[in-house]
Amino acid sequence: MTRIALYPGSFDPPTRGHEDLIRRSLALCDHLIVAVAINSSKQPLFTVEERLDLLRRTVGVDGRVTFETFDGLLVDFARARGATMVVRGLRAVSDFDYEFQMALMNRQLNQNVETVFLVPAVDLTYLSSSLVREVARYGGDVSSIVHPDVEAALVRRFAR
């Protein structure tokens, strides 16, 4: 039986922290679906298609990883894809309260889906997409915290 996991997020933009969790998630499953959430209430920096492309460039070719989008309830998407695990990252204690509530609600909605929490590498604990966007917006160096293709996309976006 193939163990399918989902790693959902906005990935706006993908960071080295996301990349770290994607690679480490592969030790827990046979197939990982990196699922870019479509959230109409947010104003993302990059389109869904751009984020998918940046994720593919960041991760590279690995037959165990696919990239998709989803809209609606995560548990419905999991059911449709045959996923039994959701991977979430916890950077700080402040992340736990929200993630814990979401995990319990997802379990209430679909008891066949387990949430697994991973902590990032120590040097990536502080990292978030919003922080990367803010640093890049003001011309700061993000080369050590995002893939080179993501850095180039950020430079292009903020050069406008």
Secondary structure, DSSP 8 states (H G I E B T S, - for coil): ---EEEEEE--SS--HHHHHHHHHHTTT-SEEEEEEE--TTS--SS-HHHHHHHHHHHH---TTEEEEEE-S-HHHHHHHHT--EEEEE--SHHHHHHHHHHHHHHHHH-TT-EEEEE---GGGTT--HHHHHHHHHTT---TTTS-HHHHHHHHHHHT-
